[in-house]
Amino acid sequence: MEKERRMKNPTATTKAVLDEIARPKTRSSLFWWLLDHYDAVVHSAEGRRHDWKGLCATFADQGLTDRDGEPATMHTARMTWWRVRKEKVRLDALRAAERAERESRAAANGSRPSRFPKGEYGPPLATTPKTAKPKLPMTLERQAELGLQLSTAEGVVITKVTRVFKLRPDGPDYVFKEDGTIVPSTNLASQLAIRQEMNIDSGRPVNLKTEHVYAKLELRSEYR
């Protein structure tokens, strides 16, 4: 009966197939919920570590489970959040590439000879805003008052747990937090942030086994 209903409704069949492709059952309901509400979760945490024990009880109450339909354990929830963060980085990079491709095509189309007659048409109605740079977590003056330098703008970062140096003076600039974690302003920075968060959640040094990511960022970390 269900099969006959779907055959009579190709739109419903198409939606069911596309939904299965977009949200395969290889991921848990907890994974999809955390991904859907990623920005809200990060905003609500305000930089604090998650209370996985308390959250697991809430997840169970709300019917959010692991891939086997079982209540998530602290380990499962922590690893699910780690996978969600990796997926968010991948999706953001994919969307950025698609956006760049659209802008490239638009620019190419805009460079074609104009079919409008020559003449004075006045200033453009709007201009493209410049890309905003990541904001520093506090002003340089305030950093100096606290004995901290949290941006590599001057070639070195000083946090409460480490010092970070640029490998070359004209290298890209990054922003760090007081606990030594990097602000995920790029894909590589996000990779380092995820690794650091895993270290912190496990009670390990923030920069344990992160040397290769620092090198890709053209940075070097030094414990104090």
Buried (B, 14 or more C-beta within 10 A) or exposed (E): EEEEEBEEEEEEBEEEEEEEEEEEEEBBBBBBBBBEEBEEBEEEEEEEEBEBEEBBEEBBEEEBBBBEEEBBEBEBBBBBBBBBBEBBBEEBEEEEEEEEEEEEEEEEEEEEEEEEEEEEEEEEEEEEEEEEEBEBBBEBEEBEEEEBBBBBBEBEBBBEBBBBBBEEEEBBEBBBBBEBBBBBBBEBBBBBBBBBBBBBBEEEBBBEEBEEBBEEBBBEBEEE
